């Protein structure tokens, strides 16, 4: 586990502060690298293709095992 410097540790004796929360949230969202429209579409298509192929493979293997079970029992 990484050890933090004492200067990095912020003590919050006053409890939860909404202003600091929203400021921190905004700072983190500014760090996000959003994908381009073309990248979003191509990666979504790749995910859908892989899910479809995986589901089809599971369906076929399940059918094969069902057929084998009927033959055995």
N, CA, C and O atoms as CSV, one atom per row, in Angstrom:
chain,resi,resn,atom,element,x,y,z
A,1,UNK,N,N,0.846,-1.169,0.000
A,1,UNK,CA,C,0.000,0.000,0.000
A,1,UNK,C,C,0.890,1.230,0.000
A,1,UNK,O,O,1.866,1.283,0.748
A,2,UNK,N,N,0.579,2.199,-0.808
A,2,UNK,CA,C,1.389,3.401,-0.922
A,2,UNK,C,C,1.243,4.250,0.332
A,2,UNK,O,O,0.159,4.374,0.903
A,3,UNK,N,N,2.361,4.828,0.742
A,3,UNK,CA,C,2.349,5.670,1.930
A,3,UNK,C,C,2.228,7.123,1.488
A,3,UNK,O,O,2.994,7.580,0.640
A,4,UNK,N,N,1.274,7.845,2.054
A,4,UNK,CA,C,1.043,9.235,1.672
A,4,UNK,C,C,1.889,10.161,2.526
A,4,UNK,O,O,2.168,9.885,3.693
A,5,UNK,N,N,2.285,11.252,1.923
A,5,UNK,CA,C,2.979,12.281,2.687
A,5,UNK,C,C,2.006,12.946,3.642
A,5,UNK,O,O,0.799,12.969,3.402
A,6,UNK,N,N,2.538,13.481,4.719
A,6,UNK,CA,C,1.667,14.140,5.687
A,6,UNK,C,C,0.993,15.353,5.078
A,6,UNK,O,O,-0.108,15.718,5.492
A,7,UNK,N,N,1.635,15.992,4.094
A,7,UNK,CA,C,1.062,17.178,3.467
A,7,UNK,C,C,-0.141,16.814,2.600
A,7,UNK,O,O,-1.026,17.644,2.393
A,8,UNK,N,N,-0.183,15.575,2.089
A,8,UNK,CA,C,-1.279,15.166,1.222
A,8,UNK,C,C,-2.525,14.782,2.000
A,8,UNK,O,O,-3.628,14.800,1.454
A,9,UNK,N,N,-2.361,14.440,3.255
A,9,UNK,CA,C,-3.482,14.012,4.066
A,9,UNK,C,C,-4.255,15.247,4.544
A,9,UNK,O,O,-3.701,16.125,5.205
A,10,UNK,N,N,-5.527,15.293,4.199
A,10,UNK,CA,C,-6.365,16.421,4.578
A,10,UNK,C,C,-7.263,15.982,5.727
A,10,UNK,O,O,-8.002,15.004,5.614
A,11,UNK,N,N,-7.191,16.700,6.809
A,11,UNK,CA,C,-8.045,16.380,7.945
A,11,UNK,C,C,-9.356,17.133,7.787
A,11,UNK,O,O,-9.374,18.321,7.465
A,12,UNK,N,N,-10.444,16.426,8.017
A,12,UNK,CA,C,-11.763,17.011,7.876
A,12,UNK,C,C,-12.454,16.923,9.235
A,12,UNK,O,O,-13.240,16.010,9.489
A,13,UNK,N,N,-12.154,17.873,10.087
A,13,UNK,CA,C,-12.706,17.859,11.437
A,13,UNK,C,C,-14.151,18.350,11.461
A,13,UNK,O,O,-14.884,18.049,12.402
A,14,UNK,N,N,-14.571,19.099,10.445
A,14,UNK,CA,C,-15.900,19.691,10.440
A,14,UNK,C,C,-16.975,18.803,9.860
A,14,UNK,O,O,-18.134,19.216,9.837
A,15,UNK,N,N,-16.667,17.624,9.396
A,15,UNK,CA,C,-17.660,16.753,8.801
A,15,UNK,C,C,-17.708,16.918,7.293
A,15,UNK,O,O,-16.770,17.435,6.686
A,16,UNK,N,N,-18.800,16.476,6.694
A,16,UNK,CA,C,-18.964,16.502,5.243
A,16,UNK,C,C,-19.258,17.917,4.764
A,16,UNK,O,O,-20.048,18.635,5.377
A,17,UNK,N,N,-18.618,18.316,3.663
A,17,UNK,CA,C,-18.811,19.647,3.106
A,17,UNK,C,C,-19.241,19.490,1.647
A,17,UNK,O,O,-18.477,18.985,0.825
A,18,UNK,N,N,-20.464,19.923,1.325
A,18,UNK,CA,C,-20.984,19.781,-0.038
A,18,UNK,C,C,-20.159,20.573,-1.040
A,18,UNK,O,O,-19.957,20.112,-2.163
A,19,UNK,N,N,-19.683,21.739,-0.667
A,19,UNK,CA,C,-18.880,22.559,-1.581
A,19,UNK,C,C,-17.613,21.844,-1.997
A,19,UNK,O,O,-17.273,21.822,-3.180
A,20,UNK,N,N,-16.903,21.254,-1.033
A,20,UNK,CA,C,-15.680,20.512,-1.355
A,20,UNK,C,C,-15.995,19.271,-2.179
A,20,UNK,O,O,-15.228,18.898,-3.066
A,21,UNK,N,N,-17.119,18.633,-1.886
A,21,UNK,CA,C,-17.517,17.443,-2.637
A,21,UNK,C,C,-17.740,17.778,-4.111
A,21,UNK,O,O,-17.218,17.090,-4.988
A,22,UNK,N,N,-18.513,18.835,-4.389
A,22,UNK,CA,C,-18.800,19.190,-5.779
A,22,UNK,C,C,-17.563,19.722,-6.486
A,22,UNK,O,O,-17.393,19.494,-7.684
A,23,UNK,N,N,-16.704,20.420,-5.772
A,23,UNK,CA,C,-15.458,20.903,-6.363
A,23,UNK,C,C,-14.568,19.719,-6.738
A,23,UNK,O,O,-13.997,19.690,-7.829
A,24,UNK,N,N,-14.450,18.752,-5.844
A,24,UNK,CA,C,-13.654,17.563,-6.136
A,24,UNK,C,C,-14.235,16.750,-7.276
A,24,UNK,O,O,-13.498,16.220,-8.107
A,25,UNK,N,N,-15.554,16.653,-7.319
A,25,UNK,CA,C,-16.212,15.926,-8.401
A,25,UNK,C,C,-15.931,16.591,-9.741
A,25,UNK,O,O,-15.628,15.914,-10.724
A,26,UNK,N,N,-16.030,17.905,-9.782
A,26,UNK,CA,C,-15.766,18.636,-11.021
A,26,UNK,C,C,-14.311,18.464,-11.458
A,26,UNK,O,O,-14.035,18.291,-12.645
A,27,UNK,N,N,-13.385,18.512,-10.507
A,27,UNK,CA,C,-11.967,18.328,-10.835
A,27,UNK,C,C,-11.724,16.949,-11.422
A,27,UNK,O,O,-10.957,16.809,-12.374
A,28,UNK,N,N,-12.363,15.935,-10.872
A,28,UNK,CA,C,-12.188,14.578,-11.388
A,28,UNK,C,C,-12.812,14.420,-12.771
A,28,UNK,O,O,-12.246,13.743,-13.630
A,29,UNK,N,N,-13.971,15.036,-12.996
A,29,UNK,CA,C,-14.611,14.952,-14.314
A,29,UNK,C,C,-13.803,15.690,-15.375
A,29,UNK,O,O,-13.852,15.326,-16.550
A,30,UNK,N,N,-13.056,16.726,-14.977
A,30,UNK,CA,C,-12.198,17.417,-15.931
A,30,UNK,C,C,-11.038,16.534,-16.382
A,30,UNK,O,O,-10.472,16.767,-17.450
A,31,UNK,N,N,-10.676,15.533,-15.595
A,31,UNK,CA,C,-9.579,14.624,-15.932
A,31,UNK,C,C,-10.011,13.513,-16.886
A,31,UNK,O,O,-9.165,12.837,-17.470
A,32,UNK,N,N,-11.315,13.320,-17.049
A,32,UNK,CA,C,-11.828,12.227,-17.877
A,32,UNK,C,C,-11.542,12.522,-19.345
A,32,UNK,O,O,-11.758,13.638,-19.818
A,33,UNK,N,N,-11.052,11.511,-20.059
A,33,UNK,CA,C,-10.840,11.620,-21.496
A,33,UNK,C,C,-12.037,10.966,-22.172
A,33,UNK,O,O,-12.164,9.741,-22.176
A,34,UNK,N,N,-12.911,11.784,-22.740
A,34,UNK,CA,C,-14.127,11.277,-23.360
A,34,UNK,C,C,-13.816,10.786,-24.764
A,34,UNK,O,O,-13.045,11.429,-25.475
A,35,UNK,N,N,-14.402,9.651,-25.191
A,35,UNK,CA,C,-14.127,9.128,-26.534
A,35,UNK,C,C,-14.839,9.954,-27.607
A,35,UNK,O,O,-15.842,10.619,-27.351
A,36,UNK,N,N,-14.277,9.885,-28.822
A,36,UNK,CA,C,-14.929,10.546,-29.945
A,36,UNK,C,C,-16.155,9.733,-30.358
A,36,UNK,O,O,-16.319,8.586,-29.942
A,37,UNK,N,N,-17.005,10.332,-31.173
A,37,UNK,CA,C,-18.216,9.631,-31.613
A,37,UNK,C,C,-17.867,8.372,-32.400
A,37,UNK,O,O,-18.494,7.328,-32.224
A,38,UNK,N,N,-16.853,8.478,-33.278
A,38,UNK,CA,C,-16.441,7.330,-34.091
A,38,UNK,C,C,-15.909,6.203,-33.197
A,38,UNK,O,O,-16.234,5.034,-33.406
A,39,UNK,N,N,-15.101,6.556,-32.214
A,39,UNK,CA,C,-14.548,5.552,-31.303
A,39,UNK,C,C,-15.656,4.912,-30.478
A,39,UNK,O,O,-15.646,3.700,-30.261
A,40,UNK,N,N,-16.609,5.712,-30.017
A,40,UNK,CA,C,-17.718,5.196,-29.223
A,40,UNK,C,C,-18.534,4.183,-30.018
A,40,UNK,O,O,-18.893,3.126,-29.498
A,41,UNK,N,N,-18.828,4.500,-31.273
A,41,UNK,CA,C,-19.627,3.606,-32.108
A,41,UNK,C,C,-18.873,2.317,-32.405
A,41,UNK,O,O,-19.451,1.233,-32.330
A,42,UNK,N,N,-17.588,2.423,-32.741
A,42,UNK,CA,C,-16.831,1.211,-33.095
A,42,UNK,C,C,-16.645,0.303,-31.885
A,42,UNK,O,O,-16.754,-0.917,-32.011
A,43,UNK,N,N,-16.370,0.869,-30.726
A,43,UNK,CA,C,-16.193,0.040,-29.541
A,43,UNK,C,C,-17.520,-0.550,-29.061
A,43,UNK,O,O,-17.545,-1.669,-28.549
A,44,UNK,N,N,-18.611,0.180,-29.218
A,44,UNK,CA,C,-19.920,-0.367,-28.866
A,44,UNK,C,C,-20.281,-1.527,-29.784
A,44,UNK,O,O,-20.830,-2.531,-29.331
A,45,UNK,N,N,-19.973,-1.393,-31.078
A,45,UNK,CA,C,-20.239,-2.473,-32.021
A,45,UNK,C,C,-19.400,-3.697,-31.673
A,45,UNK,O,O,-19.886,-4.824,-31.770
A,46,UNK,N,N,-18.146,-3.492,-31.271
A,46,UNK,CA,C,-17.285,-4.613,-30.895
A,46,UNK,C,C,-17.841,-5.334,-29.668
A,46,UNK,O,O,-17.824,-6.563,-29.609
A,47,UNK,N,N,-18.328,-4.580,-28.697
A,47,UNK,CA,C,-18.901,-5.186,-27.489
A,47,UNK,C,C,-20.153,-5.978,-27.837
A,47,UNK,O,O,-20.320,-7.104,-27.368
A,48,UNK,N,N,-21.029,-5.409,-28.646
A,48,UNK,CA,C,-22.254,-6.113,-29.041
A,48,UNK,C,C,-21.934,-7.385,-29.822
A,48,UNK,O,O,-22.592,-8.409,-29.632
A,49,UNK,N,N,-20.943,-7.332,-30.687
A,49,UNK,CA,C,-20.542,-8.505,-31.452
A,49,UNK,C,C,-20.018,-9.599,-30.523
A,49,UNK,O,O,-20.392,-10.763,-30.671
A,50,UNK,N,N,-19.169,-9.245,-29.582
A,50,UNK,CA,C,-18.613,-10.241,-28.657
A,50,UNK,C,C,-19.690,-10.837,-27.761
A,50,UNK,O,O,-19.657,-12.035,-27.477
A,51,UNK,N,N,-20.644,-10.027,-27.310
A,51,UNK,CA,C,-21.738,-10.538,-26.480
A,51,UNK,C,C,-22.587,-11.509,-27.288
A,51,UNK,O,O,-22.987,-12.556,-26.779
A,52,UNK,N,N,-22.866,-11.167,-28.545
A,52,UNK,CA,C,-23.660,-12.043,-29.405
A,52,UNK,C,C,-22.940,-13.362,-29.665
A,52,UNK,O,O,-23.547,-14.431,-29.605
A,53,UNK,N,N,-21.645,-13.282,-29.953
A,53,UNK,CA,C,-20.884,-14.510,-30.195
A,53,UNK,C,C,-20.805,-15.370,-28.939
A,53,UNK,O,O,-20.945,-16.591,-29.017
A,54,UNK,N,N,-20.584,-14.755,-27.796
A,54,UNK,CA,C,-20.511,-15.505,-26.540
A,54,UNK,C,C,-21.848,-16.173,-26.220
A,54,UNK,O,O,-21.884,-17.340,-25.831
A,55,UNK,N,N,-22.935,-15.439,-26.384
A,55,UNK,CA,C,-24.256,-15.997,-26.106
A,55,UNK,C,C,-24.560,-17.154,-27.055
A,55,UNK,O,O,-25.124,-18.166,-26.640
A,56,UNK,N,N,-24.191,-17.009,-28.321
A,56,UNK,CA,C,-24.424,-18.083,-29.290
A,56,UNK,C,C,-23.621,-19.327,-28.938
A,56,UNK,O,O,-24.124,-20.446,-29.037
A,57,UNK,N,N,-22.380,-19.132,-28.530
A,57,UNK,CA,C,-21.546,-20.263,-28.152
A,57,UNK,C,C,-22.111,-20.972,-26.927
A,57,UNK,O,O,-22.153,-22.202,-26.891
A,58,UNK,N,N,-22.539,-20.226,-25.939
A,58,UNK,CA,C,-23.137,-20.822,-24.734
A,58,UNK,C,C,-24.411,-21.579,-25.099
A,58,UNK,O,O,-24.647,-22.673,-24.585
A,59,UNK,N,N,-25.233,-21.012,-25.978
A,59,UNK,CA,C,-26.470,-21.667,-26.422
A,59,UNK,C,C,-26.159,-22.995,-27.108
A,59,UNK,O,O,-26.814,-24.003,-26.842
A,60,UNK,N,N,-25.158,-22.995,-27.993
A,60,UNK,CA,C,-24.812,-24.218,-28.718
A,60,UNK,C,C,-24.234,-25.279,-27.792
A,60,UNK,O,O,-24.581,-26.454,-27.910
A,61,UNK,N,N,-23.366,-24.889,-26.883
A,61,UNK,CA,C,-22.784,-25.849,-25.937
A,61,UNK,C,C,-23.869,-26.411,-25.027
A,61,UNK,O,O,-23.870,-27.606,-24.731
A,62,UNK,N,N,-24.798,-25.559,-24.576
A,62,UNK,CA,C,-25.898,-26.015,-23.739
A,62,UNK,C,C,-26.764,-27.017,-24.504
A,62,UNK,O,O,-27.179,-28.033,-23.946
A,63,UNK,N,N,-27.037,-26.734,-25.774
A,63,UNK,CA,C,-27.810,-27.668,-26.595
A,63,UNK,C,C,-27.094,-28.995,-26.776
A,63,UNK,O,O,-27.719,-30.056,-26.745
A,64,UNK,N,N,-25.790,-28.934,-26.965
A,64,UNK,CA,C,-25.002,-30.163,-27.109
A,64,UNK,C,C,-25.056,-30.986,-25.829
A,64,UNK,O,O,-25.283,-32.194,-25.877
A,65,UNK,N,N,-24.848,-30.341,-24.686
A,65,UNK,CA,C,-24.901,-31.072,-23.421
A,65,UNK,C,C,-26.295,-31.624,-23.152
A,65,UNK,O,O,-26.433,-32.720,-22.608
A,66,UNK,N,N,-27.331,-30.875,-23.529
A,66,UNK,CA,C,-28.697,-31.378,-23.370
A,66,UNK,C,C,-28.940,-32.604,-24.222
A,66,UNK,O,O,-29.555,-33.569,-23.767
A,67,UNK,N,N,-28.460,-32.575,-25.458
A,67,UNK,CA,C,-28.615,-33.719,-26.356
A,67,UNK,C,C,-27.864,-34.940,-25.813
A,67,UNK,O,O,-28.381,-36.058,-25.821
A,68,UNK,N,N,-26.628,-34.701,-25.340
A,68,UNK,CA,C,-25.839,-35.817,-24.775
A,68,UNK,C,C,-26.526,-36.383,-23.549
A,68,UNK,O,O,-26.552,-37.601,-23.376
A,69,UNK,N,N,-27.083,-35.538,-22.691
A,69,UNK,CA,C,-27.784,-36.011,-21.505
A,69,UNK,C,C,-28.997,-36.863,-21.866
A,69,UNK,O,O,-29.273,-37.864,-21.205
A,70,UNK,N,N,-29.726,-36.467,-22.919
A,70,UNK,CA,C,-30.881,-37.268,-23.362
A,70,UNK,C,C,-30.433,-38.631,-23.879
A,70,UNK,O,O,-31.108,-39.635,-23.654
A,71,UNK,N,N,-29.301,-38.666,-24.568
A,71,UNK,CA,C,-28.803,-39.938,-25.100
A,71,UNK,C,C,-28.340,-40.869,-23.976
A,71,UNK,O,O,-28.520,-42.084,-24.053
A,72,UNK,N,N,-27.748,-40.289,-22.941
A,72,UNK,CA,C,-27.217,-41.098,-21.858
A,72,UNK,C,C,-28.343,-41.567,-20.938
A,72,UNK,O,O,-28.380,-42.736,-20.552
A,73,UNK,N,N,-29.250,-40.675,-20.589
A,73,UNK,CA,C,-30.283,-41.017,-19.625
A,73,UNK,C,C,-31.556,-41.377,-20.332
A,73,UNK,O,O,-32.552,-41.698,-19.683
